[in-house]
Amino acid sequence: MPALATIGSGNIVRKHLDNLADLDDHDDVDLVAVCDVNAEAAESLASEYDASVFTDHENLFDEEAFDVLIVGIPPFAHTDQELLAAEHGVDLLVEKPIALSTELAREVEDAIVEAGIVSQVGHMWRYAEITERAEELIGDRTLGLVTGHWYGGVPSVAWWRNKDQSGGQIVEQATHVYDLVRYFAGDATSVKAAGGTRINADVIDFEDCTAAVVEHETGVVSTLSASSAPRAGNNGVTLVGDGFDLTLDFSANRLEGVVDGDSIEHEGAADSVQQLAMATELDAFLRAAKSGDSDAMLSPYGDARRTLELTLATQRSIDTGEMVSLD
Protein backbone atom coordinates (compact mmCIF):
# COMPACT_ATOMS: atom_id res chain seq x y z
CA MET A 1 0.00 0.00 0.00
CA PRO A 2 1.59 3.34 -1.06
CA ALA A 3 2.10 5.64 1.93
CA LEU A 4 1.36 9.34 1.55
CA ALA A 5 2.54 12.31 3.61
CA THR A 6 1.74 16.00 3.32
CA ILE A 7 3.75 19.09 4.15
CA GLY A 8 1.05 21.65 4.74
CA SER A 9 -2.48 21.09 6.01
CA GLY A 10 -4.40 24.00 4.55
CA ASN A 11 -7.18 24.31 2.01
CA ILE A 12 -5.23 23.13 -1.04
CA VAL A 13 -3.97 19.99 0.72
CA ARG A 14 -7.47 19.19 1.91
CA LYS A 15 -8.76 19.48 -1.65
CA HIS A 16 -6.19 16.91 -2.77
CA LEU A 17 -7.19 14.56 0.03
CA ASP A 18 -10.89 14.99 -0.76
CA ASN A 19 -10.13 14.09 -4.38
CA LEU A 20 -8.07 11.11 -3.27
CA ALA A 21 -11.08 9.75 -1.39
CA ASP A 22 -13.09 9.85 -4.63
CA LEU A 23 -10.46 8.14 -6.80
CA ASP A 24 -11.40 4.46 -6.68
CA ASP A 25 -8.21 3.40 -8.46
CA HIS A 26 -6.16 4.80 -5.59
CA ASP A 27 -8.01 3.54 -2.53
CA ASP A 28 -4.79 1.73 -1.66
CA VAL A 29 -3.04 5.06 -0.91
CA ASP A 30 -2.86 5.68 2.83
CA LEU A 31 -2.18 9.05 4.46
CA VAL A 32 0.36 8.29 7.18
CA ALA A 33 1.66 11.71 8.21
CA VAL A 34 0.80 15.41 8.20
CA CYS A 35 3.44 18.08 8.75
CA ASP A 36 2.68 21.74 9.39
CA VAL A 37 4.41 24.43 11.42
CA ASN A 38 0.97 25.10 12.89
CA ALA A 39 0.61 22.15 15.26
CA GLU A 40 -3.12 22.67 15.81
CA ALA A 41 -3.80 22.66 12.05
CA ALA A 42 -1.67 19.56 11.54
CA GLU A 43 -3.41 17.71 14.37
CA SER A 44 -6.85 18.68 13.08
CA LEU A 45 -6.19 17.18 9.64
CA ALA A 46 -4.21 14.17 10.87
CA SER A 47 -6.94 13.19 13.31
CA GLU A 48 -9.33 12.64 10.39
CA TYR A 49 -7.00 9.99 8.94
CA ASP A 50 -5.35 8.58 12.05
CA ALA A 51 -2.05 9.93 10.72
CA SER A 52 1.10 10.98 12.55
CA VAL A 53 1.70 14.68 13.26
CA PHE A 54 4.90 16.64 12.67
CA THR A 55 5.73 20.32 12.93
CA ASP A 56 9.25 20.00 11.50
CA HIS A 57 9.66 18.55 8.01
CA GLU A 58 13.18 17.31 8.77
CA ASN A 59 11.74 15.16 11.56
CA LEU A 60 9.09 13.94 9.13
CA PHE A 61 11.74 12.55 6.79
CA ASP A 62 13.83 11.16 9.64
CA GLU A 63 11.03 9.41 11.52
CA GLU A 64 8.32 8.43 9.02
CA ALA A 65 8.42 6.14 5.99
CA PHE A 66 6.34 7.16 2.98
CA ASP A 67 6.39 6.84 -0.81
CA VAL A 68 4.67 9.98 -2.08
CA LEU A 69 4.49 13.54 -0.77
CA ILE A 70 2.15 16.47 -1.35
CA VAL A 71 3.74 19.85 -0.61
CA GLY A 72 1.16 22.61 -0.17
CA ILE A 73 2.80 25.55 1.59
CA PRO A 74 3.10 29.32 0.98
CA PRO A 75 5.77 30.42 -1.52
CA PHE A 76 8.14 31.84 1.09
CA ALA A 77 8.09 28.60 3.11
CA HIS A 78 9.86 26.52 0.44
CA THR A 79 13.37 25.74 1.68
CA ASP A 80 14.69 22.18 1.44
CA GLN A 81 11.46 20.15 1.56
CA GLU A 82 11.68 19.08 -2.08
CA LEU A 83 15.43 18.49 -1.84
CA LEU A 84 14.89 16.10 1.08
CA ALA A 85 12.16 14.31 -0.85
CA ALA A 86 14.58 13.74 -3.73
CA GLU A 87 17.27 12.60 -1.30
CA HIS A 88 14.86 10.03 0.18
CA GLY A 89 13.50 8.88 -3.19
CA VAL A 90 9.99 10.18 -2.48
CA ASP A 91 7.76 11.14 -5.42
CA LEU A 92 6.52 14.73 -5.30
CA LEU A 93 3.37 16.71 -6.00
CA VAL A 94 4.19 20.36 -5.31
CA GLU A 95 1.68 23.18 -5.32
CA LYS A 96 2.52 26.37 -7.21
CA PRO A 97 4.44 28.58 -6.99
CA ILE A 98 7.32 26.19 -6.39
CA ALA A 99 9.73 28.83 -5.03
CA LEU A 100 10.46 32.53 -5.01
CA SER A 101 13.86 32.24 -6.70
CA THR A 102 15.12 30.59 -9.86
CA GLU A 103 18.20 29.42 -7.97
CA LEU A 104 16.23 27.24 -5.55
CA ALA A 105 13.94 25.94 -8.29
CA ARG A 106 16.89 24.91 -10.45
CA GLU A 107 18.59 23.22 -7.51
CA VAL A 108 15.43 21.22 -6.82
CA GLU A 109 15.02 20.36 -10.50
CA ASP A 110 18.57 19.01 -10.64
CA ALA A 111 17.96 16.93 -7.50
CA ILE A 112 14.74 15.49 -8.94
CA VAL A 113 16.47 14.51 -12.18
CA GLU A 114 19.40 12.95 -10.33
CA ALA A 115 17.11 10.98 -8.00
CA GLY A 116 14.85 9.84 -10.84
CA ILE A 117 11.68 10.52 -8.85
CA VAL A 118 8.27 11.40 -10.29
CA SER A 119 7.27 15.05 -9.94
CA GLN A 120 4.13 17.02 -10.63
CA VAL A 121 3.33 20.70 -10.01
CA GLY A 122 -0.19 21.95 -9.40
CA HIS A 123 -0.79 23.79 -12.68
CA MET A 124 -4.13 22.04 -12.87
CA TRP A 125 -5.52 24.02 -15.83
CA ARG A 126 -3.41 21.79 -18.09
CA TYR A 127 -5.65 18.94 -16.94
CA ALA A 128 -8.95 20.79 -17.41
CA GLU A 129 -11.54 19.28 -19.74
CA ILE A 130 -11.83 22.51 -21.78
CA THR A 131 -8.05 22.58 -22.26
CA GLU A 132 -8.09 19.06 -23.64
CA ARG A 133 -10.99 19.92 -25.95
CA ALA A 134 -9.21 23.04 -27.23
CA GLU A 135 -6.14 20.95 -28.07
CA GLU A 136 -8.30 18.50 -30.02
CA LEU A 137 -9.98 21.30 -31.99
CA ILE A 138 -6.75 23.09 -32.86
CA GLY A 139 -4.93 19.95 -33.94
CA ASP A 140 -1.96 20.84 -36.15
CA ARG A 141 -3.23 24.33 -37.07
CA THR A 142 -0.77 27.19 -36.61
CA LEU A 143 -1.20 29.30 -33.49
CA GLY A 144 -0.35 32.99 -33.79
CA LEU A 145 -1.57 34.90 -30.74
CA VAL A 146 -2.54 34.06 -27.18
CA THR A 147 -4.13 36.40 -24.66
CA GLY A 148 -4.58 35.54 -21.01
CA HIS A 149 -6.05 37.28 -18.00
CA TRP A 150 -6.49 36.73 -14.28
CA TYR A 151 -8.82 39.14 -12.49
CA GLY A 152 -9.62 38.42 -8.86
CA GLY A 153 -9.71 39.89 -5.40
CA VAL A 154 -7.21 39.97 -2.57
CA PRO A 155 -7.08 36.70 -0.59
CA SER A 156 -7.62 36.96 3.16
CA VAL A 157 -4.31 35.35 4.18
CA ALA A 158 -1.81 37.92 5.40
CA TRP A 159 1.24 36.48 3.64
CA TRP A 160 -0.37 36.88 0.20
CA ARG A 161 -0.43 40.67 0.61
CA ASN A 162 3.32 40.84 1.17
CA LYS A 163 5.45 40.60 -1.97
CA ASP A 164 8.42 39.18 -0.06
CA GLN A 165 6.25 36.26 1.04
CA SER A 166 3.96 35.63 -1.94
CA GLY A 167 5.98 37.00 -4.84
CA GLY A 168 3.02 39.20 -5.80
CA GLN A 169 -0.07 38.41 -7.82
CA ILE A 170 1.75 37.43 -11.01
CA VAL A 171 3.91 34.86 -9.26
CA GLU A 172 1.30 33.47 -6.85
CA GLN A 173 -2.06 33.75 -8.64
CA ALA A 174 -1.73 34.64 -12.31
CA THR A 175 0.89 31.92 -12.69
CA HIS A 176 -2.00 29.67 -13.80
CA VAL A 177 -2.59 31.92 -16.82
CA TYR A 178 1.12 32.33 -17.54
CA ASP A 179 1.53 28.58 -17.38
CA LEU A 180 -1.32 27.79 -19.76
CA VAL A 181 -0.04 30.40 -22.22
CA ARG A 182 3.34 28.63 -22.12
CA TYR A 183 1.58 25.29 -22.54
CA PHE A 184 0.07 26.40 -25.86
CA ALA A 185 2.61 28.95 -27.11
CA GLY A 186 5.91 27.38 -25.99
CA ASP A 187 8.75 28.71 -23.87
CA ALA A 188 9.20 32.47 -23.59
CA THR A 189 12.24 34.26 -24.99
CA SER A 190 11.48 37.78 -23.74
CA VAL A 191 8.92 39.76 -21.79
CA LYS A 192 8.14 43.48 -21.42
CA ALA A 193 5.67 44.41 -18.72
CA ALA A 194 4.20 47.34 -16.80
CA GLY A 195 2.08 47.70 -13.70
CA GLY A 196 0.74 50.06 -11.13
CA THR A 197 -1.14 50.27 -7.83
CA ARG A 198 -4.23 52.45 -8.04
CA ILE A 199 -6.89 50.62 -6.05
CA ASN A 200 -5.48 48.31 -3.36
CA ALA A 201 -2.48 50.28 -2.16
CA ASP A 202 -3.77 50.17 1.41
CA VAL A 203 -3.81 46.35 1.58
CA ILE A 204 -1.01 45.05 -0.70
CA ASP A 205 2.58 46.17 -1.31
CA PHE A 206 2.75 45.28 -5.02
CA GLU A 207 0.94 46.18 -8.24
CA ASP A 208 -2.81 45.62 -8.41
CA CYS A 209 -2.91 45.93 -12.21
CA THR A 210 -0.28 44.49 -14.59
CA ALA A 211 0.11 43.80 -18.30
CA ALA A 212 2.82 41.95 -20.20
CA VAL A 213 3.80 41.21 -23.79
CA VAL A 214 5.70 37.96 -24.25
CA GLU A 215 7.59 36.59 -27.24
CA HIS A 216 7.84 32.80 -27.50
CA GLU A 217 10.43 30.60 -29.16
CA THR A 218 7.73 29.28 -31.49
CA GLY A 219 7.13 32.78 -32.92
CA VAL A 220 3.83 33.13 -31.07
CA VAL A 221 3.18 36.44 -29.31
CA SER A 222 1.12 36.59 -26.12
CA THR A 223 -0.35 39.26 -23.89
CA LEU A 224 -1.16 38.69 -20.24
CA SER A 225 -2.98 40.90 -17.75
CA ALA A 226 -3.77 40.56 -14.07
CA SER A 227 -5.58 42.59 -11.45
CA SER A 228 -6.48 42.14 -7.81
CA ALA A 229 -9.11 44.91 -7.98
CA PRO A 230 -12.24 42.85 -8.84
CA ARG A 231 -14.00 40.89 -6.13
CA ALA A 232 -15.11 37.95 -8.27
CA GLY A 233 -12.74 35.78 -10.28
CA ASN A 234 -12.59 36.24 -14.06
CA ASN A 235 -9.90 34.06 -15.57
CA GLY A 236 -9.28 32.79 -19.06
CA VAL A 237 -7.19 32.40 -22.19
CA THR A 238 -7.93 33.13 -25.86
CA LEU A 239 -6.13 31.30 -28.66
CA VAL A 240 -6.01 32.82 -32.17
CA GLY A 241 -4.56 31.06 -35.18
CA ASP A 242 -5.00 29.75 -38.69
CA GLY A 243 -8.76 29.23 -39.06
CA PHE A 244 -9.65 29.44 -35.38
CA ASP A 245 -10.16 31.57 -32.34
CA LEU A 246 -11.08 29.90 -29.08
CA THR A 247 -11.71 31.32 -25.62
CA LEU A 248 -11.27 29.14 -22.55
CA ASP A 249 -13.26 30.68 -19.69
CA PHE A 250 -12.05 28.99 -16.53
CA SER A 251 -14.44 30.96 -14.33
CA ALA A 252 -17.44 29.44 -16.14
CA ASN A 253 -15.72 26.20 -17.26
CA ARG A 254 -16.68 27.01 -20.83
CA LEU A 255 -14.99 26.86 -24.24
CA GLU A 256 -16.36 28.84 -27.17
CA GLY A 257 -15.23 30.31 -30.48
CA VAL A 258 -14.88 29.42 -34.14
CA VAL A 259 -12.89 26.69 -35.92
CA ASP A 260 -12.88 26.64 -39.74
CA GLY A 261 -16.06 28.71 -39.78
CA ASP A 262 -17.94 26.46 -37.38
CA SER A 263 -19.15 27.86 -34.07
CA ILE A 264 -17.87 26.07 -31.00
CA GLU A 265 -19.71 25.97 -27.68
CA HIS A 266 -18.52 23.43 -25.15
CA GLU A 267 -19.62 23.38 -21.54
CA GLY A 268 -17.35 21.66 -19.07
CA ALA A 269 -18.77 19.38 -16.41
CA ALA A 270 -21.04 21.04 -13.87
CA ASP A 271 -18.55 20.49 -11.06
CA SER A 272 -15.88 23.04 -10.23
CA VAL A 273 -13.29 23.24 -13.01
CA GLN A 274 -10.61 23.58 -10.35
CA GLN A 275 -11.68 20.52 -8.38
CA LEU A 276 -12.13 18.34 -11.47
CA ALA A 277 -8.80 19.39 -12.95
CA MET A 278 -7.07 18.82 -9.61
CA ALA A 279 -8.57 15.34 -9.39
CA THR A 280 -7.32 14.47 -12.89
CA GLU A 281 -3.92 15.90 -12.02
CA LEU A 282 -3.71 13.86 -8.79
CA ASP A 283 -4.81 10.70 -10.58
CA ALA A 284 -2.09 11.16 -13.22
CA PHE A 285 0.53 11.77 -10.54
CA LEU A 286 -0.38 8.68 -8.52
CA ARG A 287 -0.47 6.49 -11.62
CA ALA A 288 3.00 7.70 -12.55
CA ALA A 289 4.28 7.22 -9.00
CA LYS A 290 3.02 3.63 -8.94
CA SER A 291 4.43 2.78 -12.36
CA GLY A 292 7.60 4.84 -12.12
CA ASP A 293 6.86 6.28 -15.58
CA SER A 294 6.51 10.06 -15.56
CA ASP A 295 6.31 10.56 -19.34
CA ALA A 296 2.59 11.34 -19.16
CA MET A 297 3.00 14.15 -16.61
CA LEU A 298 1.67 17.41 -18.09
CA SER A 299 3.40 19.62 -15.51
CA PRO A 300 6.61 18.04 -14.20
CA TYR A 301 8.79 20.14 -11.92
CA GLY A 302 11.27 21.08 -14.64
CA ASP A 303 8.55 22.49 -16.86
CA ALA A 304 6.94 24.36 -13.96
CA ARG A 305 10.33 25.88 -13.20
CA ARG A 306 10.18 27.62 -16.59
CA THR A 307 6.75 29.04 -15.77
CA LEU A 308 8.16 30.36 -12.49
CA GLU A 309 11.04 31.99 -14.36
CA LEU A 310 8.61 33.68 -16.75
CA THR A 311 6.55 35.14 -13.89
CA LEU A 312 9.69 36.30 -12.07
CA ALA A 313 11.02 37.85 -15.29
CA THR A 314 7.69 39.64 -15.78
CA GLN A 315 7.90 41.09 -12.28
CA ARG A 316 11.51 42.09 -12.93
CA SER A 317 10.44 43.91 -16.10
CA ILE A 318 7.81 45.82 -14.13
CA ASP A 319 10.36 46.73 -11.46
CA THR A 320 13.02 47.92 -13.94
CA GLY A 321 10.92 49.17 -16.82
CA GLU A 322 13.09 47.13 -19.19
CA MET A 323 12.48 44.16 -21.44
CA VAL A 324 13.81 40.97 -19.86
CA SER A 325 15.30 38.13 -21.92
CA LEU A 326 14.92 34.52 -20.82
CA ASP A 327 17.42 31.76 -21.45
N, C-alpha and C positions, 0 to 999 in steps of 0.2 A: 504494500500500500504506500503510494507516494506521500511523503510528509511535507506539509506546507508551513511556512512561518511568514509573519508579516513584520515589517518595520514601519510603524505608523498604525494608528487605530481610528483615524478619522473617517469622514464621510466617503471619500473615494475608496478606501480599503473596504469599508462595509458594503459598498456597491459591488465590488469584486466578489466578496464572500456571498452576497445574496445571489449573484449570478451563478456562482459555483454550485449552490444548493439546487439550482434549476437545471444544471447540466448533467443529464442522466449518464452520459458517457464518462463522467469523472466523479462518480459517487465513491470511488476508491481513494480520492484525495482527502487527507485528514489534516485539519489545522491543529498543529501541535504547540505553537508558541506565538505570542504577540509581544512585540517590543515597542515601547513608546516612552519618551522622557516624562510624559504625564502618567504617573503610576495609576491614578484613579481611572483614566481613560483606558489604559491597557487592561486593567482588571475587569472593567465593565464589559469589554469585548471578549476577553478570554473566558470569562465565566459562562458565556453563551455556548462555548464549544469545549469546555473542560480542558482548556489549553494552558500551558505554562505562561508566566508573566515575567517580562524583563523590562528594565528601564535603561539598560546600557547594551548597545548592540554588540559590543565586543564580548560581553558575557554571553549573549545569545549564541554567538558562533562557538564560543569555548565550551558551553555547557549543554547545548541542545543539538540533536542530529536531525537534519531535514534535507529534502531534495530540491525543493523549489521555494523561491522567496518573492514576495510582493513588497516593493518599496514604495510607500505613499506618504511622503513627507514634504514640508515646504522647501522651496528652492535653496534657501540659505543653509538648510540642515544637512545637505549632502556633503559628506566628508570622505570617509573610507568604507562606507557600507557596501558599495558595489565592488570595491577592490577586495574586501574580505570574502564576499560571495564567490568571486572568481578564484581566490586563493583556496577556498574550500570546495570548489567544484559544484557550486549550487547554481541552478538555472534561475534567471532573473526576469521579472516583469517590473519595470520601473516606470512610475508615473512622471509625466512631463511637468515642468522642465527638468532635465536630468542634472543640471548644474547651473552655476552662474558664471563659469569661466570655461573657455575652450581648453585651457591647460588640463583641468581636472577631467573634463569629458574625454579628451584624447588619451589620458592616462588610463581611464577606465576602459575605453575601447580596446586599447592595446592588451590590457589584462584579460578581457573577455576573449579576444582572439587567441591569445597564448593558452588560456585554460580550455578553450574549445567548448565553452558552455553555451546554452541556448539563451538568447536575450530578446526581449520585446519591450518597446516603449509605448506608453499609452496614448498614441496618436490615433484614437479610435475612429476618426472620420474615414480613415482608409478602409475600414471594415464596414462602413455603412452601406445599407442596401442601395441607396440612391447613387453612391459612388460607383458601386459595381455596375449598376445599370448604365450610368453615363459612359463608363469604359466600353461596355458592349456596343452602345450606340455609335460612339466615335470610331471604334475599330482602328483601321490604319489611316484614317483621314489626317490631314496635316493641321496641327494646332498652331494658332498664331498669337492669340492674346488671352490672358487670364486676368480676371479682376476678382479680388477677394475683400471681404469686410467682416469685421467683428465689432458690433455695437452692443454694449451692455453696461450695467451699472457697476458700482463699487462694492465688492464683497465686504462682508461684515468683519472678517478676520483682520486683526490689526497689522500683521506682518505684510499683508498684501499691499497696504497703503504706503509702505516704505520701500523705495527702490533698492536699497542695499539688501533687503531681505527677499523681495519678490522678483527683482529684475525689471519691474515696471510692467505695464499692460501688454506690450508687444511680446516680451519674453514669457510671461506667465499665462496670459489668456489667449491673445491673438495668435500664439504659436500654432494653434490648430489650423487657422487659415493659412499661415505661412507654410505649414507642413503640407497641406493638401495642394497648394499652388506648386510646391516643389514636386509633389507626387505626379502631377500631370505635366508640368513644364520642364522638369529636370533641374539639375543643380544650378545655383546662382553663380554668376561671375562678377556682378557688381550691383550695388544698391545706392540710391540717392534718396534721402528722406528728410522730412521736416515735421515739426510738431509744435504744439503750444498748449498752455494751460489757461483756459478762459472760464471754466465753469466749476471745477472741483479743486481749486487751489487750496481751499481750507481743509481738505480731507486727504489729499494725496500729495506726494512730493515729486511727481513726474508728470509728463504730458497727459492731458485728457483727450487730445485729438491728434492723430498722427496720420501721415500719408507717405507712401514709398513707391518708387519706381524701380523695378528689378529687371536686370537682363539675365537671361539663362543661357547655358552652354548650347542648348538646342536651337537658339535663335528666337525663342519665344520671349515676348515682353509681358511683364505682369505689373499690375498696380494693386496695392494693398492699403486699406485704411482701417483705423481702429479708433474707438472712442469709449470712454467710460461715462459719458454724460447721460445717455438714455437709461431709463430704469429697466425696461424689458429687453431681453436678448433679441438681436437681429443679426444672424450670422449666415454667410453663404459665399458661394464661389460661382462665377460665370466663365464659361469656356467658349471661345469664339475661334472658328477655324474654317477650313474648306468645306462649305456646304452645311455648316451647323452652327448654332449657338444654343447653349444649354445652361440653365441656371439651377444650381443645387442649393435649395433653401433648407438649411439644417435646423432652423427654428421651427419650420412647419413640416419637416421630413418630406419634402416635395421636390420633384425634378420636373422642369418644364422647359420648352423651347421648340426649336425647329431643326430637323435633320433631313437634308435633301428635299426640302419643301414640305415635308410632313410635320404636322404639329405633334409635339410630344407632351403628354401629361401623365406623370407617374407618381402615385401616392405611395409613400413608404408605409410600413406596417403601423397600426394605430398606436403601438407602444412607443415610449420615448426613444428617439433616434439615438440618444446617448447611451441608454441602458442596453438597447439591442446591439449596438456596435461594440460596446464594451464586452458583452457576453460572447460575441463572435470572436473578438480579439483574445479573450481569456481562453476560449475553447481551442483556438489555433495555437496559443502558447503552450497549453498543457499537452496537446497532441505532440507538439514538437519536442517538449521536454521528455515525454515518455518514449518517443522513438529515437531521440538524439539527432533528428534531422531538422535543421532550422531553415531549409531552403524556402519553405512556404511562408516564412515570416514577412509580413508587409512592412513592419516598422522595427527592424533590428536596431540595436543600440548604435551601431556605426552610422546608419542612415539618419537616425534621430540626432546624432551629433551634428550633422550638417545642417539640419533645421535650426538647432540651437545657434550655430555659428551665423546663420543668416539673420536671426532675430537680434543677436548681439551686434552684428555689423550694422543693422538698421538703426539700432539705438545709438551706435557710435556715430553714424552719419548725422543723426539729429543733433547730437551733442556738439559735433565739430562743424556742421554745415557743409561738409565735404562728401563727395562720392567715395564709397569704400569698395575696394576690390576684394574678392574672395578667392583664395587658392583652394 
